[in-house]
């Protein structure tokens, strides 16, 4: 299996998103936003798992991620711009660790 560089970076990227774009915190009113909190680690792990699933299903991304997409769009009502912010933070974090 190919290495997944985002595994160690997803938690840091989520934390970076909350620090750099504080409006994203509104979707997580119950979170402890201190450095290294368990909630941030858990959400970072979920991001990592979603990325791993996406890489494993490049031939059918919409099908592989449809449940997650529906959850964020319809139940959680997450503004799509937030995914661009997280993507940016993930790229910055990866570049920081893998120059």
Protein Blocks (a to p, Z undefined) as FASTA:
>chain_A
ZZdfklmmmmmmmmmmmmmmmmlmmmmmmbcfbehiaklmmmmmmmmmmmmmmmmmmmlm
mlmmmmmmmmmmmmnopafklmmmmmmmmmmmmmmmmZZ
